[in-house]
């Protein structure tokens, strides 16, 4: 079995991209740039994997071969579209890693993209609800935000009101996002704004306010992966210490939704595969689609005991200068969440930290990074543990 390394990457700005009118233009902005960053010729790529959630965001279905519009050298190469709700980008990365590990090729291109802002708001909510179990969750008020509002409400009932902690998570991620040149919202909103209901920060799905919810975005990210032998001859390489996928039941009624049990299992398996624990991590990029998700993920990754996730942010553990910085990029909360691009973006930003190329986001210690990307409400759970190889 031949493992794969990340050897090049590219990242677009996230936000309302009026300069990129469609999915094709977003993909074009990163695909060739990632290949050039890896220092290889397009002809050397053996396969491509494209992550697009779609489900109605774009009238153009079947997006795999759109990459050829900007990289025609990939004509006649196998290119496959992957989809796994909000973990679509990580699904594409894992597929590329498996392709290389199976010895089917040496180099793979991964592109994740989504064009969301052209879709009317009510339709966005309906599309996102397809990542939940419609049979029993179709009528939850507030759509997908309502699903996480229910999760937060249930968590509060079990462990007490966590509104202070949720506001602290939002404020931390917005503060971090100021340093991310690609972030959709590069503004430090401050704790008091995030904590207080106001005309500019109303409740979306109680107890979640607008500042508790990630942003509807357009954007793309891409990376190149190569087998270890090929990576050894390139300028930079980030290896996977572990890569784990765990799926859980889709209906939230079928599990204890306040525990994110699939995420816990994914982290546990990744730690076991890598022979490490949470204390060995230098930083984490985690899936803060809503602030309550990041809080519960602290517990799932083993950073805090059950019911104590709020302490991790309130005590400064997850701050940029804390013991385990979480979402130094600003996370989905400030960076934005173009669904197909999110998992790829998280891996790109982690690779930048590990190679010391994260600019203003750079942490002083970045030896071993964790990435957690999930689809649905902790249904498709992906954990990657990454370290610099060269």
SULDA-V789453 format. One record per residue. N is the residue number from 1. PHI is phi as a letter, one per 40 degrees, with the letter a starting at -180 (NA if undefined). BURIAL is # if it has 9 or more other ideal C-beta (glycine too) atoms within 8 Angstrom, else .. Layout:
BEGIN
n->{N:N}
phi->{PHI:PHI}
burial->{BURIAL:BURIAL}
END
This chain:
BEGIN
n->{1:2:3:4:5:6:7:8:9:10:11:12:13:14:15:16:17:18:19:20:21:22:23:24:25:26:27:28:29:30:31:32:33:34:35:36:37:38:39:40:41:42:43:44:45:46:47:48:49:50:51:52:53:54:55:56:57:58:59:60:61:62:63:64:65:66:67:68:69:70:71:72:73:74:75:76:77:78:79:80:81:82:83:84:85:86:87:88:89:90:91:92:93:94:95:96:97:98:99:100:101:102:103:104:105:106:107:108:109:110:111:112:113:114:115:116:117:118:119:120:121:122:123:124:125:126:127:128:129:130:131:132:133:134:135:136:137:138:139:140:141:142:143:144:145:146:147:148:149:150:151:152:153:154:155:156:157:158:159:160:161:162:163:164:165:166:167:168:169:170:171:172:173:174:175:176:177:178:179:180:181:182:183:184:185:186:187:188:189:190:191:192:193:194:195:196:197:198:199:200:201:202:203:204:205:206:207:208:209:210:211:212:213:214:215:216:217:218:219:220:221:222:223:224:225:226:227:228:229:230:231:232:233:234:235:236:237:238:239:240:241:242:243:244:245:246:247:248:249:250:251:252:253:254:255:256:257:258:259:260:261:262:263:264:265:266:267:268:269:270:271:272:273:274:275:276:277:278:279:280:281:282:283:284:285:286:287:288:289:290:291:292:293:294:295:296:297:298:299:300:301:302:303:304:305:306:307:308:309:310:311:312:313:314:315:316:317:318:319:320:321:322:323:324:325:326:327:328:329:330:331:332:333:334:335:336:337:338:339:340:341:342:343:344:345:346:347:348:349:350:351:352:353:354:355:356:357:358:359:360:361:362:363:364:365:366:367:368:369:370:371:372:373:374:375:376:377:378:379:380:381:382:383:384:385:386:387:388:389:390}
phi->{NA:b:c:b:b:c:b:a:a:a:a:c:c:b:i:c:c:c:c:b:c:a:c:d:c:c:c:c:c:b:c:c:c:c:c:c:c:c:g:b:c:d:c:c:c:c:a:b:b:b:b:b:c:g:f:h:c:b:c:c:c:f:c:d:c:c:d:c:c:b:b:c:c:c:d:g:c:c:b:b:c:b:a:a:f:c:c:d:c:c:c:c:c:c:c:c:c:c:d:c:c:c:g:c:a:c:b:b:b:b:b:b:a:a:b:b:c:c:c:d:d:d:c:d:c:c:c:c:c:c:c:b:c:d:d:b:b:d:b:c:c:g:g:c:c:c:c:c:c:c:c:c:c:c:c:c:c:c:b:g:c:b:c:c:c:c:c:c:c:c:c:c:c:c:c:c:c:d:c:c:c:b:c:c:b:b:a:c:c:g:c:c:c:c:c:b:c:a:c:c:b:c:c:b:a:d:c:c:c:d:c:c:b:c:c:c:b:b:i:a:a:a:a:b:b:b:c:d:c:c:c:c:c:b:c:a:a:b:c:c:c:a:a:b:b:b:b:b:d:c:c:c:c:c:a:c:c:c:b:f:c:c:c:d:c:c:c:c:c:c:d:c:c:c:g:b:b:d:c:c:c:c:a:b:b:b:c:c:d:b:c:c:c:c:d:c:c:d:c:c:c:g:c:a:c:d:g:b:d:d:c:c:c:c:c:g:c:c:c:d:b:c:c:b:d:b:g:c:c:h:g:c:d:b:c:h:b:c:d:c:c:d:c:c:d:c:c:c:c:c:c:c:d:c:c:g:b:c:f:c:c:c:c:c:b:a:c:a:b:b:b:b:b:b:b:g:c:f:c:c:b:b:b:b:b:b:a:c:c:a}
burial->{.:#:#:#:#:#:#:#:#:#:#:#:.:#:#:.:#:.:.:#:.:#:#:#:#:#:#:#:#:#:#:#:#:#:#:.:#:#:.:#:.:#:.:.:#:#:#:#:#:#:#:#:#:#:.:.:#:#:.:#:.:.:#:#:.:#:#:#:#:#:#:.:.:#:.:.:#:.:#:#:#:#:#:#:#:#:#:#:#:#:#:#:#:#:#:#:#:.:#:#:#:.:.:.:#:#:#:#:#:#:#:#:#:#:#:#:#:.:#:.:.:.:#:#:#:#:#:#:#:#:#:#:.:.:.:.:#:.:.:#:.:#:#:#:#:#:#:#:#:#:#:#:#:#:#:#:.:.:.:.:.:#:.:#:#:#:#:#:#:#:#:#:#:#:#:#:#:#:#:#:.:#:#:#:#:#:.:.:#:.:.:.:#:#:.:.:.:.:.:.:#:#:.:#:#:.:#:#:#:.:#:#:#:#:#:.:#:#:#:#:#:#:#:#:#:#:#:#:.:#:#:.:.:#:.:#:#:#:#:#:#:#:#:#:#:#:.:#:.:.:#:#:.:.:#:.:#:#:#:#:#:#:#:#:#:#:#:.:#:#:#:.:#:#:.:#:.:#:.:.:#:#:#:#:#:#:#:#:#:#:#:#:#:#:#:#:#:#:#:#:#:.:#:.:.:.:.:#:#:#:#:#:#:#:.:.:#:#:#:.:.:#:.:#:#:#:#:#:#:#:#:#:#:#:#:#:#:#:#:#:#:#:#:#:#:#:#:#:#:#:#:#:#:#:#:.:.:#:.:.:#:#:#:.:.:#:.:#:#:#:#:#:#:#:#:#:#:#:#:#:#:#:#:#:#:#:#:#:#:.}
END
